Amino acid sequence: IISNLLGIYSRQEAIHVEDEQLDGLIANVVVKCSHGHGAYLSRSAVSAGQGECDGFNVGNVSFKHASVVPELIAASTTSLTIGLGSQTWAVPAGKSYEVNMTVRAASDASASNYMEGFVTAVDAVAGSLTVNVTAIGGAGTFADWTLKVKRSGKYGIYQVSAADGGLPWMSYANVRVRGYEYGFNLGAGSGRRNAALSNCVAMDCDFAANLTAGASYRGSILAANCPILLRANNNSVMESIVSDTVPTQILAYVGSTTNVGAIIEHVQFPRLMTHGGAGTETFDLIDMPLNMKARVTLSLNNANTNFFGSWDVTYSGTTFTLEDTASVRHQNMGGATLIDNAGKLALQVSASAAIAAKTMIIDIRGQIYANADILTY
């Protein structure tokens, strides 16, 4: 049992539970700065003398990665050429970097131009940071750097389960993770594993959730500032993921493209809509998945323009069908319908007045089956 813990700083995983633990409870834990995973929960197999693991209940916990801690984020206008070896940046005084921390310095103009390595010297008073650069991306000379602690490969919740006794039953309630590459991870090992989610939030993560082959999250994740909502492998299932910010991608699919795929049962996210106000316009929403049978609901509320539309949609991979078009209500808009626009699910609608960057909520509930990436537009 791990409970009632306030962790200010952790150089590795804030919580690490592995193998010998049969079952347990993690509750009322706040970690304000971790450099590794938030919680690492693993049970590789049933060994001699061990009983089967009953799993863990994880509730009322919060993990924050060092990459979003203000004391470990620095802007620098030092002009440097991308290259390996020792590099020194002038940074604001008072930062909390330490020797051996791994940091990434990326150009604000393009994050693909970066230098990454471990800190070898820090002067917090004068404001300088020296890094032994061991990895680079891009090329050129830049003076618009932002330096952060590296978060690549780090998870807010990292759960690994094996087919023969590893953490088979897990439940997460009121869990918040922020600043990791992956918010929540469920690894199924060689067998299918489920985890239950309630009131779980991923903030400022590259991926809100990651599912390995055969993994299934039952429940919902709220994503905030997560550009990609789900990374998934073969035969994985995500029950619900809701984003309150505009994502670039619903699904990053990393499994096989032959006879298998990932299933998303519910996804909701906003999209900014701008309409010229003259005639009919078409707005791409998402890439068409391999197959889909779902209720698609769109809503937009503005002072002078309101829209609500809900359709039952079927897509077989070749044929797109609207099974119910009765539930459409609007003000100063008309002719709304959903179409297959060259492989993209799209809204076709007219408006009698211009609409400038208003938020439309897209809600898709049913069965979305995909064996390729699904982008948003």
C-alpha positions, -999 to +999 in steps of 0.1 A: +000+000+000+014+034-010-007+063+002-007+099+014+026+108-003+038+142-015+068+138-037+085+170-048+113+155-069+122+121-084+152+114-106+137+081-118+103+066-116+083+082-088+067+048-080+081+015-091+062-018-083+074-050-099+071-088-097+069-098-060+039-076-053+007-097-054-018-069-051-020-034-037-033+001-035-018+034-046-038+064-034-035+101-025-001+106-042+012+139-057+046+140-075+055+175-087+086+166-108+097+132-121+125+125-146+114+090-153+079+074-154+052+086-130+043+051-119+059+019-133+037-012-125+049-045-138+044-082-132+063-103-157+050-137-148+040-160-119+072-174-104+076-203-080+062-195-046+041-165-059+004-165-062-015-149-090-015-111-088-049-096-080-039-063-095-038-027-082-063+001-075-048+035-083-067+065-072-064+102-064-028+105-078-010+132-099+023+129-117+041+157-134+072+153-156+102+176-154+097+187-190+068+210-179+083+223-146+090+260-151+123+258-131+136+234-157+125+252-189+148+279-203+148+302-233+182+311-248+192+335-276+228+320-277+238+315-313+249+279-317+254+256-347+239+221-344+266+196-336+279+169-313+301+176-283+301+203-256+277+232-262+270+261-237+238+282-236+232+314-217+200+308-197+180+329-171+195+328-137+179+307-110+171+276-130+172+242-113+192+222-137+217+196-123+247+178-137+237+145-155+202+156-163+193+148-199+180+179-218+169+188-253+174+222-268+151+228-298+147+258-321+115+277-316+112+281-354+113+243-359+115+217-332+130+193-357+162+213-353+176+202-319+205+191-298+202+166-270+226+154-243+234+154-206+243+184-185+280+186-176+281+221-159+255+245-144+259+281-132+225+290-117+238+324-105+254+337-138+229+317-159+247+292-181+242+256-190+267+233-206+256+201-223+275+172-238+254+168-270+251+131-280+221+133-304+211+160-330+183+167-355+184+190-384+212+214-392+222+250-392+228+278-367+200+291-344+196+316-316+160+308-306+164+278-283+141+264-257+157+239-233+137+213-215+143+180-197+140+151-222+107+132-219+111+108-248+102+072-237+086+084-204+051+075-193+028+089-167+013+055-160+034+026-173+015-007-168+030-040-182+010-072-180+020-107-190-004-134-201+003-157-172-003-137-140+010-102-145-013-074-132-045-088-148-069-065-131-061-028-128-083+002-120-075+039-122-096+066-108-090+104-105-055+100-121-038+131-136-005+129-156+012+158-173+042+164-195+052+128-205+056+114-240+028+090-232+001+098-207-012+063-200+003+030-212-012-005-211+011-033-222-006-066-226+025-089-230+015-120-249-021-120-239-052-097-237-054-074-207-080-048-196-077-018-174-106+003-160-104+041-161-125+068-144-118+105-143-083+101-158-066+131-174-035+134-197-022+169-201+007+182-223+017+147-234+027+138-270+003+109-269-026+108-244-026+070-244-006+040-257-020+005-262+002-025-271-011-055-289-042-070-272-046-042-246-079-027-238-088+005-218-124+004-205-135+039-195-124+073-206-094+096-208-097+134-210-068+148-231-056+184-229-029+197-252-021+162-265-015+165-303-020+127-308-048+111-288-040+074-291-010+052-302-022+017-307-011-018-318-029-049-331-062-060-315-063-031-290-095-013-279-099+022-265-134+028-251-134+066-249-110+095-253-121+131-252-100+161-261-107+196-250-081+210-274-077+206-312-056+175-319-036+168-351-043+130-350-068+107-334-048+075-340-012+067-346-014+030-356+018+009-352+005-026-357+001-049-387-021-038-416-032-074-424-065-086-409-060-068-376-063-033-363-074-011-334-109-002-323-120+031-308-155+031-294-158+069-287-138+100-295-147+136-291-126+167-300-131+203-311-124+218-346-122+254-356-147+262-383-145+291-407-172+295-434-173+322-460-210+326-457-218+323-494-230+289-507-220+254-497-186+245-483-170+212-474-150+207-442-129+176-437-131+161-402-110+129-400-095+103-423-119+075-430-110+044-410-110+009-425-145+003-412-169+024-391-204+020-377-211+050-355-233+079-345-216+111-356-227+143-338-216+178-346-225+209-327-216+246-330-229+273-307-223+310-317-242+342-309-257+343-344-250+309-358-260+276-342-258+241-356-265+206-344-264+175-365-264+138-357-262+110-382-259+072-381-229+064-404-217+032-419-185+028-439-175-006-452-141+004-466-156+012-500-192+023-494-203+052-472-239+053-460-260+077-439-286+056-422-304+085-403-304+121-413-334+134-393-316+149-364-303+182-379-311+216-364-296+249-374-298+287-374-284+306-404-270+274-418-286+247-440-282+217-463-260+200-438-248+164-445-219+141-441-200+128-471-170+107-480-147+134-494-119+114-512-112+092-482-121+117-455-152+120-434-165+155-441-193+179-433-210+197-462-230+227-452-241+262-463-243+293-442-260+327-447-234+346-428-197+343-424-183+322-396-148+330-383-129+304-364-157+291-342-154+259-323-174+229-335-175+198-313-171+165-331-184+134-313-181+099-328-196+070-309-198+034-320-172+012-336-142+028-354-119+001-367-086+011-382-053-003-394-037+030-404-033+064-389-064+087-385-056+124-389-078+153-381-084+183-403 
